Amino acid sequence: MEPTPLVLAGARGHGRWHLENIRRLTAQGLVRLAGVCELTPLTAEELGASIGTPEQSADLADLVTRTGARIAIICTPIHTHADLALAAAGRGAHLLLEKPPAPSYAEFTRMTEGLDRLGTACQIGFQSLGSHALTAIRKLISDGAIGEVTGIGAGGAWARDEDYYTRAPWAGHRSLDGRDVIDGVLTNPLAHAVATALRIDGADRAEDITSIELELFRANDIEADDTSCVRLRTTGTDTTTITVAATLCAEQPGEPYVLIHGDRGRITFWYKLDRVLLERPGHEPETTDHPRTDLLENLVAHLRDGTELLVPPHRTGAFMRVVEAIRTAPDPVRLPADAWRTEPGIGAAPSAKRRIVPGIDRLVAAGAERLALYSELRAPWAAPPAEVPHT
C-alpha cells in the first residue's frame, strides 16, 4: 500500500518524539509526513533528513485539506486538544491525540460525541497501553499466579527542574485565560501510571469508577499539583482499590511502576520499560521483558484493515473521571517552606534548579505498597483526604 499521509500539529517539545517516530515509520514505508502545523514553521535543521519537505501552516484544518492527510497527530497544549481534534476530523482526518485527551470531562464529552458523529477513528496517546506486557499480566492474574487480586498500587517518583514550568505559558497551570488546563502530575507527566493501573484492572471506562479520594500538593511555585496521590474504587465482578502516588520532586528519581497485589504474590510492571516481575512465596522471582505495539502503527493498521484500536477514547473515560475530580477539587495545598529544599537541577543548564521534598520517595513507595494516601502515611504536611462524590 501507499504510505499513509499525515500531519503533525505540535512538532516541538514532546512533538519531537513524534517527529522521530514518523521518521522511523517513513523508512518502513508506512507513513508520509505531508504537513506540519506550528505557529512558527520548523527550520530545515529541525525537520532533518529522510522526512521530505512537508507543507507547513499554523491552520490545522486548512493543512489537512490541502495535504489530503488521513491522520492528524495532535501534540499541542492540553486546552487546545478538543478544538483541534474536531477541526482536523471535520476535514476528514483520523486522529492520534496526545494525553490527556482533554482538560475536563465536559470537553472530553463534546469531543468524543463530535468524533462519533463524524465517524472519526481516534487513538489516545497512552503509549504504555500498547505494551504486550498487559496481556501477559492479565494472563498471570486469570491463571491465579498471585491468587486473588487484593488491590493495585502505582508509584512514580520523578524530578523536574523549575524551568520545566516556564517552558510554555500553560505549563503547571490549572487554568489559563479562563480555560481549563489541569497540567498536574497525575494528569500529565505521570498520567500513564493512572491509565495503566485502570487498564490492568479492566476498569478504564467512565462508569467503572465508584469513588475518588485526592490529596494534591505543590512544592513548586505553580498553580497545579506536583506531589499528589489518588485512591480509586472501581466496580465490576469485584470491587478493586487502586492507589497512585506520584511526585515530580523526588530525591532519587526512578522508573514508575504499577504493583498488582495478590493474596499469594504480586506483580510489578515498570511500564516505560515493558518489564514484569512476578514474585510468589516458594518460587524464584521471574522477570520478563515484552514488546510494544506503537500506537501510530496501530492506528494505521486500523485504517487499512480494521485492526482494533488499542486506546480509543471510551477506554480512557475512567482516567478522565480522575482528571475531572482534580479539576473540581480545591487548589493544591502549597507545601510549607520547611517541607522542601532546592538543589541543582537535572538539566544541562548550569543554573538549573529543582525542588525536592525530603522523604517523598519513601512515601510514594509506601503508597503503592499499602494502597494508602500521604495523610494516612503520616506525611507531616498532608491533610486528611477529600472524597469526591461520584456523578
Buried (B, 14 or more C-beta within 10 A) or exposed (E): EEBBBBBBBBBBEEBBEBBEBBBBBBEEEBBBBBBBBBEEBBEEEBBEEEBEEBBBBEEBBBBBBBBEBBBBBBBBBBBBBBBBBBBBBBBBBBBBBBBBBBBBBEBBBBBBEBBEEBEBBBBBBBBBBBBBBBEBBEEBBEEEBBBEBBBBBBBBBBBBBBBBBEEBEBBBBBBBEEBBBBBBBBBBBBBBBBBBBBBBBBBBBBEBBBBBBBBBBBBBEBBBBBBBBBBBBBBEEEEBBBBBBBBBBBBEBBEBBBBBBBEEBBBBBBBBBBBBBBBBEEEEEEEEEBEBBBBBBBBBBBBEEEBEBBBBBBBBBBBBBBBBBBBBBEEBBBBEEEBBBEEEBEBEEEEBEBBBBEBBBEBBBBBBBBBBBBBBBEBEBBEEBEEBEEE
